[in-house]
């Protein structure tokens, strides 16, 4: 069913579920585990595709919901699809819009795990029914219905290599009865997505099924059985992952223990350094999150824990806040062990100045550094899995 795609496991860790692999797509091969950077609106904010390539990026992600509203999937298709329009010739992933059903109605996954809510934001989600989700556009106020079929059709227009079924991502605070009802509706949506995918299949894309079930082990098993038994190329773990990082790790581990081992597995919307080590140990193959690039735009430079150890920084955060006054006269690079073009050419003091002066270059430089950092991190994770040193490697990168 997927003749132009292949996933091969190249190494299995005998002491854990960690593994390395190669994910073959029509636009190239992705080494796994790997991190997928979010070009939500067909752009990595502040940087060129060439910058992403120079920072060793292998795959990026764009968003169905946002591109449906602006410029419209038909415009993207007329401009040659995402690859041609963006000038990116590597593998691409698109989500289905299901996450927006969650985030526009309830709040982000990050806020969920932190126990926060943004009650002041206008809610653009109007109604979820068996047919699909009805939205009001944040762009022009127009009304839209996103159905499983429509989501696949839009993703066809966008032309990403890896695409995803439509689902409802339930928040943590709903009860088990609602979670079960939502999960089963998402399964029906997945079958409709799969039927539409098969109807229009030209072998240029591969479809991911999504595991739902919230924090409930029996529901996660039911959802895992569902995706295992249908013709999806790969799996994605979605839905509420709990109210804390510990609970999230437990849920991910539980779900991974139930999934077939011959398909790649993606963890939706999670990308903290500690989360990547936990996920890799459970056998997660790919991650995505806006965190590294968003953090950069707010002055956060990702650094390994061992650098903080050497420099006497006792904080548990996984980054430096370059806006802090203490960096004003700092002539050192962000990370003297990093070989990105930012660390090779610019000082912390200069980047601090750029942020204080509100110069866009500051955000661009930190974005390039953070992208390079994440790719460097995942390369180290792959190497550590093969050498059996994943837990030792973790201590170099994070205190969490």
WOSULHU-V402488 format. One record per backbone hydrogen bond with DSSP energy under -1.0 kcal/mol. NH is the residue of the N-H (numbers start at 1). CO is the residue of the C=O. If there is no record, write none. Layout:
nh->NH co->CO
nh->NH co->CO
This chain:
nh->5 co->2
nh->6 co->24
nh->8 co->22
nh->10 co->20
nh->11 co->20
nh->13 co->18
nh->17 co->281
nh->20 co->11
nh->21 co->32
nh->22 co->8
nh->23 co->30
nh->24 co->6
nh->25 co->28
nh->28 co->25
nh->30 co->23
nh->32 co->21
nh->34 co->285
nh->36 co->287
nh->37 co->59
nh->39 co->61
nh->42 co->39
nh->47 co->44
nh->52 co->48
nh->53 co->49
nh->54 co->50
nh->55 co->51
nh->56 co->53
nh->57 co->52
nh->60 co->91
nh->61 co->37
nh->62 co->93
nh->63 co->40
nh->67 co->63
nh->68 co->64
nh->69 co->65
nh->70 co->66
nh->72 co->67
nh->76 co->72
nh->77 co->73
nh->78 co->74
nh->79 co->75
nh->80 co->77
nh->81 co->76
nh->82 co->158
nh->85 co->81
nh->86 co->82
nh->87 co->83
nh->88 co->83
nh->93 co->60
nh->94 co->162
nh->95 co->62
nh->101 co->97
nh->102 co->98
nh->103 co->99
nh->104 co->100
nh->106 co->102
nh->112 co->108
nh->113 co->109
nh->114 co->110
nh->115 co->112
nh->116 co->111
nh->126 co->134
nh->127 co->134
nh->129 co->132
nh->133 co->146
nh->134 co->127
nh->135 co->144
nh->136 co->124
nh->137 co->142
nh->141 co->137
nh->144 co->135
nh->146 co->133
nh->151 co->147
nh->152 co->148
nh->153 co->149
nh->154 co->150
nh->155 co->151
nh->156 co->152
nh->157 co->153
nh->158 co->154
nh->159 co->155
nh->162 co->92
nh->163 co->206
nh->165 co->208
nh->179 co->175
nh->180 co->176
nh->181 co->177
nh->182 co->178
nh->183 co->179
nh->184 co->180
nh->185 co->181
nh->186 co->182
nh->187 co->183
nh->188 co->184
nh->189 co->185
nh->190 co->186
nh->191 co->187
nh->192 co->188
nh->193 co->189
nh->194 co->190
nh->195 co->191
nh->196 co->192
nh->197 co->193
nh->198 co->194
nh->199 co->195
nh->200 co->196
nh->206 co->161
nh->208 co->163
nh->209 co->234
nh->211 co->236
nh->216 co->213
nh->220 co->216
nh->221 co->217
nh->222 co->218
nh->223 co->219
nh->224 co->220
nh->225 co->221
nh->226 co->222
nh->227 co->223
nh->228 co->224
nh->229 co->225
nh->230 co->227
nh->232 co->230
nh->233 co->207
nh->234 co->207
nh->235 co->264
nh->236 co->209
nh->237 co->266
nh->238 co->211
nh->248 co->244
nh->249 co->245
nh->250 co->246
nh->251 co->247
nh->252 co->248
nh->253 co->249
nh->254 co->250
nh->255 co->251
nh->256 co->252
nh->257 co->253
nh->258 co->255
nh->266 co->235
nh->267 co->286
nh->268 co->237
nh->276 co->272
nh->277 co->273
nh->278 co->274
nh->279 co->275
nh->280 co->276
nh->281 co->277
nh->282 co->278
nh->284 co->279
nh->285 co->265
nh->286 co->265
nh->287 co->34
nh->288 co->267
nh->294 co->290
nh->295 co->291
nh->296 co->292
nh->297 co->293
nh->299 co->296
nh->300 co->295
nh->301 co->320
nh->303 co->318
nh->306 co->396
nh->308 co->304
nh->309 co->305
nh->310 co->306
nh->311 co->307
nh->312 co->309
nh->313 co->308
nh->320 co->301
nh->322 co->299
nh->322 co->320
nh->324 co->321
nh->327 co->324
nh->328 co->325
nh->330 co->327
nh->338 co->335
nh->344 co->340
nh->346 co->342
nh->348 co->332
nh->349 co->330
nh->351 co->347
nh->352 co->348
nh->353 co->349
nh->354 co->350
nh->355 co->351
nh->356 co->352
nh->357 co->353
nh->358 co->355
nh->359 co->354
nh->362 co->359
nh->364 co->360
nh->365 co->361
nh->366 co->362
nh->367 co->363
nh->368 co->364
nh->369 co->365
nh->370 co->366
nh->371 co->367
nh->372 co->368
nh->373 co->369
nh->374 co->370
nh->375 co->371
nh->376 co->372
nh->377 co->373
nh->378 co->374
nh->379 co->375
nh->380 co->376
nh->381 co->377
nh->382 co->378
nh->383 co->379
nh->384 co->380
nh->385 co->381
nh->386 co->382
nh->387 co->383
nh->389 co->384
nh->393 co->389
nh->394 co->390
nh->396 co->393
nh->397 co->394
nh->398 co->394
